[in-house]
Amino acid sequence: MSRNPIYLALDLPRLDAAEALARKVAGHIGGLKLGLEFFCAHGHHGVHEIAKLGLPIFLDLKLHDIPNTVAGAMQAIHVLEPAIVTVHASGGRAMMEDAKAAAGEHCKVVAVTMLTSLDENDLARTGVAGSAHDQVLRLADLAHSAGLDGIVCSGQEVAAVHKQWKDGYFVVPGLRPANGKLGDQKRAVTPREARDGGASVLVIGRPITRAEDPLAAARAIEETL
Ligand SMILES: O=C(O)c1cc(=O)[nH]c(=O)n1[C@@H]1O[C@H](COP(=O)(O)O)[C@@H](O)[C@H]1O
């Protein structure tokens, strides 16, 4: 059986709580995602502590700056040996090329295309006309041409991206079980739909971390896949 594609988003302010939760659901997930909230609060020390659980670490820092600065940041996180790191595709081709060149040999670098908390109205307000679908495909193409391993997109676009980038690595967040609370997510699909669309990684946070019984929630999601 292939590896469990669920990466639990540990967006929790306390390190001990994050560690305890990860330990509890470890048998029902394939990896752990540490994002901005976690990294700003706990830095390298926090990553080392969570890595002790033995699951692959997805360091979701969504780097977005000039190429030289992003390459320097990538070098600085080398020691943490992340399995996956994110940059923003809108940082441009040179930035993505330099990020990939600076990444560790076994680290997948994936580009965030259009955040799953945005819809087409939000996109228009940033000055980008057209559909979410077109914007994601355009940025996926740019990330591919820059030599990245894959992209981050919503489950609404993943099948289309998969069609044009057969061996890409596709990270899909913004997932909600049927009838799950959306919160700030606007382009949500179920974990099963994302997997069927060709997602390589399913990022799931609040449906597990905020559940009354996180273990039961993780198990129930795993069973739908
Ligand atoms: O890069 C990401 O992981 C990401 C990209 C994106 O477009 N949307 C998105 O929600 N995420 C992350 O995925 C996680 C989703 O969390 P939940 O909405 O709680 O499941 C959060 O940690 C976000 O930072």
The ligand as a Gaussian input file, in Angstrom:
#p B3LYP/6-31G(d) Opt

LIG

0 1
 O        0.613000      25.873000       1.704000
 C       -0.324000      25.435000       2.384000
 O       -0.222000      24.435000       3.059000
 C       -1.632000      26.112000       2.235000
 C       -1.878000      26.710000       1.011000
 C       -3.175000      27.142000       0.711000
 O       -3.445000      27.613000      -0.395000
 N       -4.130000      27.016000       1.652000
 C       -3.895000      26.499000       2.894000
 O       -4.833000      26.380000       3.698000
 N       -2.621000      26.087000       3.213000
 C       -2.316000      25.585000       4.572000
 O       -3.066000      24.406000       4.811000
 C       -3.555000      24.360000       6.148000
 C       -5.054000      24.257000       6.103000
 O       -5.547000      24.155000       7.392000
 P       -7.071000      23.820000       7.680000
 O       -7.913000      24.788000       6.893000
 O       -7.170000      24.029000       9.163000
 O       -7.295000      22.388000       7.261000
 C       -3.041000      25.617000       6.851000
 O       -1.875000      25.255000       7.571000
 C       -2.663000      26.555000       5.724000
 O       -1.553000      27.351000       6.044000

